[in-house]
Amino acid sequence: MSIRRRTYQRRAKDQTLRFTENGTFQISVFNDLHFAEDEKADNNTTEVMNSVLSSENVQLVVLNGDLISGEATQSSNSSLYVDQIVAPLVDRGLPWASTYGNHDSEVNLDPEETFQQETKYDNSLTQRRVLNSTAGITNYYLPVFPHEGSNDDTPAFILWFFDSQGGHYTTKNDDGKSGARQNWVDDSVIEWFQKANANITSTYGQTFPSLAFVHIPAHPMRAHQKSGVSPTKEPGINGERVQEQGYDAEAGYQSQDLPFISALLNTTGLAATFSGHDHDNDWYGPHHVLILPSRVQVKTQNDLIN
């Protein structure tokens, strides 16, 4: 497949995210784009992105994991798919922020290279704030400020981004196979998150409302699905079993995401968490049920029960 290289366009203003003059801040989220599997499908995906962005007045686009199907790429051109993915955003001068998913790391796709390619664009707000080798890449936060002319020294709310990892390493083991990466938010990221959140609170003397984005859902979403997703209370499609962080196809749920769940439970002001990963599910529920569930209690580090 021939992928055209794009020139990098600079945004007209700085990268500070702000409310509009009307007091709104709109985000469009694209999950599981999976570029590289099929050229026709990629073109159709670009068409859908263009349609959405042409009809919505968005201030930020979030690419929430599985941007590229790494198993379908070749090492020589894998990171260049980034250019194709972000073309609709660059053409409109829109800022975006990414999380990476399990398909963004495969033997032919190094997420480090994807990150380097993505952040060459001035429109990209994607960052890497945790350098631990087991942390993944896309762990960071973005403050959103009032409209220009307001008191812009204090954020209005915070956007948190987490790398739930998964997929495989680019290097092969002695048996010639690529080793699997952990598919949950790493403990080093949770430590950073708690310290960063505490520092924000200390700096401004207040807590802020916030949103979180992560590709692979946490276990409470599976627990909520098991309890019975209602088409009236959680409208949308419910076509497959939620495969959550810490889930193994053979061993089942292994509960490694309990520290992440605990951190979310203790984040004052966290209003919603957005995930992708499960393609045939597109429902939502009250945040206190999905992430702060009264029916799900952490009894020990190895026991998450209804």
Residue pairs with C-beta under 8 A, 6 or more apart in sequence:
1 39
1 77
3 77
3 80
3 81
3 83
3 84
4 83
4 84
5 80
5 83
6 83
6 87
6 90
8 90
8 120
8 121
8 122
9 90
9 91
9 93
9 121
9 122
9 123
10 122
11 93
11 95
11 122
11 123
12 93
15 95
15 122
15 125
16 145
16 152
17 25
17 59
17 60
17 95
17 125
17 142
17 143
17 144
17 145
17 159
18 25
18 59
18 144
18 145
18 146
18 147
18 148
18 152
19 25
19 59
19 144
19 145
19 146
19 147
19 150
19 156
20 57
20 59
20 147
21 147
23 147
25 59
25 60
25 144
25 156
26 56
26 57
26 58
26 59
26 60
27 58
27 59
27 60
27 61
27 62
27 211
28 52
28 53
28 56
28 58
28 60
28 61
28 62
29 61
29 62
29 64
29 213
29 274
30 49
30 61
30 62
30 63
30 64
31 64
31 65
31 66
31 215
31 275
31 276
31 277
32 65
32 66
32 101
32 276
32 277
32 279
33 45
33 63
33 66
33 67
33 68
33 85
34 41
34 45
34 66
34 67
34 68
34 69
34 103
35 42
35 45
35 67
35 68
35 69
35 81
35 84
35 85
36 42
36 68
36 69
36 70
36 72
36 73
36 78
36 81
37 69
37 72
42 84
46 84
46 87
46 88
49 88
50 88
53 61
53 88
53 89
53 92
53 94
58 94
59 95
60 94
60 95
60 96
60 97
60 125
60 159
61 89
61 94
61 95
61 96
61 97
62 96
62 97
62 98
62 99
62 213
62 274
63 85
63 96
63 97
63 98
63 99
64 98
64 99
64 101
64 213
64 214
64 215
64 274
64 275
64 276
65 98
65 99
65 100
65 101
65 102
65 104
65 164
65 214
65 215
65 216
65 275
65 276
65 277
66 101
66 102
66 103
66 104
66 215
66 276
66 277
67 81
67 82
67 85
67 98
67 100
67 101
67 104
67 114
68 78
68 81
68 82
68 85
68 103
68 104
68 109
68 114
69 103
69 106
70 78
70 103
70 104
70 105
70 106
70 107
70 108
70 109
70 167
71 103
71 106
71 107
71 108
71 109
73 81
73 106
73 108
73 109
74 108
75 108
75 109
78 108
78 109
78 110
78 113
78 114
79 109
79 110
79 113
79 114
79 116
79 117
80 117
82 114
82 117
82 118
83 117
86 96
86 118
86 121
86 123
86 124
89 95
89 96
89 123
90 121
90 123
93 123
94 123
95 123
95 124
95 125
96 123
96 124
96 125
96 126
97 124
97 125
97 126
97 142
97 159
97 161
97 213
98 118
98 124
98 126
98 138
98 161
99 138
99 161
99 162
99 163
99 164
99 213
99 214
99 215
100 111
100 114
100 115
100 136
100 137
100 138
100 163
100 165
100 215
101 164
101 166
101 167
101 215
101 216
101 276
101 277
102 164
102 165
102 166
102 167
102 181
102 183
102 215
102 216
102 277
103 167
104 111
104 114
104 167
105 111
105 165
105 166
105 167
105 168
105 169
105 170
105 181
106 167
106 168
106 170
106 178
107 168
107 169
107 170
107 172
107 178
108 170
109 170
110 170
111 136
111 137
112 137
115 126
115 128
115 137
115 138
118 124
118 126
119 126
119 127
125 142
126 138
126 140
126 161
127 138
127 140
127 161
128 137
128 138
128 139
128 140
129 139
129 140
129 141
129 192
129 196
130 136
130 139
130 186
130 188
130 189
130 192
132 186
132 188
132 189
134 182
134 186
134 188
135 163
135 186
135 188
135 189
135 192
136 163
136 164
136 165
136 186
136 189
137 163
138 161
138 162
138 163
139 161
139 162
139 163
139 185
139 189
139 192
139 193
140 161
141 158
141 159
141 160
141 161
141 196
141 200
142 158
142 159
142 161
143 155
143 157
143 158
143 159
143 200
144 155
144 156
144 157
144 158
144 159
145 152
145 154
145 155
145 156
146 152
146 154
146 156
154 204
155 200
155 204
155 208
156 208
156 209
157 208
157 209
157 210
157 211
157 269
158 200
158 208
158 209
158 210
158 211
159 210
159 211
159 212
159 213
160 193
160 210
160 211
160 212
160 213
160 270
161 212
161 213
161 214
162 185
162 189
162 193
162 212
162 213
162 214
162 260
163 185
163 186
163 189
163 214
163 215
164 183
164 184
164 185
164 214
164 215
164 216
164 245
165 181
165 182
165 183
165 184
165 185
165 186
166 180
166 181
166 182
166 183
166 215
166 216
167 180
167 181
167 183
168 178
168 179
168 180
168 181
169 178
169 179
169 180
169 181
170 178
171 178
171 179
172 178
172 179
173 179
182 256
183 216
183 245
183 246
183 247
184 216
184 245
184 246
184 256
184 257
184 260
185 214
185 245
185 257
185 259
185 260
187 259
190 259
190 260
190 263
193 263
194 263
194 266
197 267
200 208
201 207
207 268
207 269
208 269
209 269
209 270
209 271
210 267
210 269
210 270
210 271
211 270
211 271
211 272
211 273
211 274
212 264
212 270
212 272
212 273
212 274
213 273
213 274
213 275
214 273
214 274
214 275
215 275
215 276
215 277
216 243
216 244
216 245
216 275
216 277
217 242
217 244
217 245
217 275
217 277
217 278
218 244
218 245
218 257
218 260
218 261
218 264
218 273
218 275
218 291
219 244
219 245
219 246
219 253
219 255
219 257
219 258
219 261
219 296
219 304
220 261
220 289
220 290
220 291
220 292
220 293
220 296
221 242
221 244
221 275
221 290
222 241
222 242
222 243
222 244
222 247
222 253
223 293
223 295
223 296
223 304
223 306
224 285
224 289
224 290
224 293
224 295
225 238
225 241
225 242
225 281
226 306
227 295
227 306
229 238
229 283
229 285
231 238
233 285
234 283
234 284
234 285
235 283
235 284
236 281
236 282
236 283
236 284
237 280
237 281
237 282
237 283
238 280
238 281
238 283
239 279
239 280
239 281
240 278
240 279
240 280
240 281
241 278
242 278
242 281
243 277
243 278
244 253
244 257
245 256
245 257
245 260
246 253
246 254
246 255
246 256
246 257
247 253
247 254
248 254
253 304
255 301
255 302
255 303
255 304
258 298
258 301
258 304
261 291
261 298
261 304
262 298
264 270
264 273
264 291
264 292
265 291
265 292
270 287
270 291
271 287
272 287
273 287
273 290
273 291
284 290
288 294
289 295
295 306
296 304
296 305
296 306
297 304
297 305
298 304
299 305
